């Protein structure tokens, strides 16, 4: 029985993540009972450099992002409220929200190949969290 590349890469990937977390376990802090936080100073210089290019722009970007973020949260809340309403009024309605785990087939959900999902998550997380750092640096907040 041959194992496919996807399954092998999933096992290797999560094994490496588990090994890394085991090695760094002393630096991982638990907050509020369910959240785990790993603080690092990696890429701080890069964020400072980006923020230093045009701090006025990044401060403006931070201000502009707040109402955009609230609008997005409102839109998602409205969509989810509509989906719940649709479920109660039309029992045959298709699910509006489903769990998506890269590399895992879940009935009623779309399938995202493992590496597509991991690469997409990597870029989204790096850009999102990096922008927190850049805007914080533009405001001279402690990272």
N, C-alpha and C positions, 0 to 999 in steps of 0.2 A: 504494500500500500504506500503510494507516494504522497508526501505532504506537499501542498502547493507553496509557492513562494510567499504568498500573502500571509498564510498561517505561520510560516517559519519567521517571517520578518516581524509579525506581531509579537510572537514569543520572545524573540531577541530584543526588540524595542522595549517591551515592558520589563524584561529581565535587567536590561541596562538601567532603566529608570529606577527599578527597585534597588539595584546595587548602588546607584548614585545617592538615593535617599538614605540608604543604610550607612553609607560612608559619611554623609553630611548630617546624620541624625542629631548631633549635638547642637547644630545651628538652627534646627527647625523648631519653631515655637508654636504652641497651641494657644489660640485666642478664642474667647467666647465659647469654649467647649467643643466646637465643631470645625473651626477654621485652623488651618495649618499655614504658617508663614515662614518663608525662607528669605531672609534679608541678605542682600549682597550689594556691593559697591561697583559691580561690573558695569561698564558702559557709562559710568557717571561722567567721565571726561567727555565722552561723545555727546551726552545730553547737554553738558555745560557749553560745549563748543557750538552746538546747534542753537541753543538758547541765546548765546552771545552774538550770533550773526545778526539778529534783528530782534532785540528784546521787546521793543514796542509792538511789533507784529505778533509775537507769541502771547503777549498780554492781551492784545485785542482778540486773538484766536481763543484764548481762555474764556474771555467774556462772551464771545459769540457762541462758544460751544455749550454754555449752560442752557440757554433757551432752546437750542437745537436738541440737546439731550432730554430736556423736559418734554418737548414736543414729541420726540420719539417714544418716550415712556408712555405718554398719553395715548399715542396712536396704537401702541402695542396693547395697552390696557383695554382700549376701545375694541380692538380686534378680538381679544380674548373674551371680553364680555359678550360681544356679538356671537362668537363661536359657542359659548355656553348657552345663550338664548336659543341659538339654532338647534342645539342638541335637544333641548327641552321641547321645542315646538315642532321639530321634525325628526322623529326617531330614526329615520333612514338616512340622516345626514352623514356625510363622510367626515372623518375626524379632521379637525382644522389644525391640530398640533400633534406632533409625534416625536418621539425620542429618536435622535440620530447619533449613533456611535460609530465612528469610522471603523470599517472592516467587519461590522456585525450586521447580519441581516435580521431585521425586526419586522414581523408581519404588519402590514399597514403603513410602513414607513419607507422612505427612499433609502437606497443603499449607496453609501459613499465608500469607495475603495479606501483602504486603510491609509496608504501614503498620501492620497489626495487630501484626506481629512486632516492628517497630522501636519502636512505642509501648510495647509490653509490656516489651521489653528495657530501654528507657529507665527506666521506673518501677522495675523490679526492680533495676537497677544503682544508681540514685539512692538507693533505700531501703536496699539492702544496704550500699553503701559509706558512705552517710550515717550508718548506725548504727555502723559502725566508728569514724567520727569522733566521734560523740556519746559512745559508751562510752569512747573514749580521752580525751576531754575530761573526762568525769566522774572518771576516774582521774588527771587532770592529766598525761597523757602528751603528749609533743611531737607535734604534727601535722605 
